[in-house]
């Protein structure tokens, strides 16, 4: 059975890329490698990391959840403009 989860990332993570760690069902560490210039809501499929059902191992579907700050500093604003 496929499982779905979201991982919160910020704009810099999506622009520059990042390795994000999360825990699998078995408690082991998993890693999602987010490449540079990744679009929001991108899904990464981790094969055979979901739940077992009927002798089959499902996938873990990881969706990126873009986190935007509530405010930005003047210097950041100027850099973006």
MOWO-V686883 format. One record per residue. N is the residue number from 1. RES is the residue in one small letter. PHI is phi in whole degrees, 0 to 359 (999 if undefined). BURIAL is + if it has 9 or more other ideal C-beta (glycine too) atoms within 8 Angstrom, else -. Layout:
BEGIN
N,RES,PHI,BURIAL ; N,RES,PHI,BURIAL
END
This chain:
BEGIN
1,x,999,- ; 2,x,288,+ ; 3,x,243,+ ; 4,x,236,- ; 5,x,214,+ ; 6,x,244,- ; 7,x,238,+ ; 8,x,281,- ; 9,x,227,+ ; 10,x,253,+ ; 11,x,300,- ; 12,x,299,- ; 13,x,301,+ ; 14,x,284,+ ; 15,x,281,- ; 16,x,262,- ; 17,x,88,+ ; 18,x,190,- ; 19,x,262,- ; 20,x,248,+ ; 21,x,257,- ; 22,x,212,+ ; 23,x,263,- ; 24,x,277,+ ; 25,x,299,- ; 26,x,275,- ; 27,x,87,- ; 28,x,281,- ; 29,x,287,- ; 30,x,241,+ ; 31,x,224,- ; 32,x,251,+ ; 33,x,264,- ; 34,x,272,+ ; 35,x,286,- ; 36,x,303,- ; 37,x,58,- ; 38,x,279,+ ; 39,x,281,- ; 40,x,301,- ; 41,x,69,- ; 42,x,297,+ ; 43,x,250,- ; 44,x,244,+ ; 45,x,258,- ; 46,x,256,+ ; 47,x,299,- ; 48,x,61,- ; 49,x,248,+ ; 50,x,270,+ ; 51,x,274,+ ; 52,x,276,- ; 53,x,208,- ; 54,x,61,- ; 55,x,82,- ; 56,x,249,- ; 57,x,262,- ; 58,x,279,+ ; 59,x,258,+ ; 60,x,254,+ ; 61,x,259,+ ; 62,x,254,+ ; 63,x,252,+ ; 64,x,281,+ ; 65,x,243,- ; 66,x,288,+ ; 67,x,256,- ; 68,x,256,- ; 69,x,291,- ; 70,x,286,- ; 71,x,209,- ; 72,x,229,- ; 73,x,285,- ; 74,x,299,- ; 75,x,294,- ; 76,x,295,- ; 77,x,302,+ ; 78,x,296,- ; 79,x,296,- ; 80,x,286,- ; 81,x,281,-
END
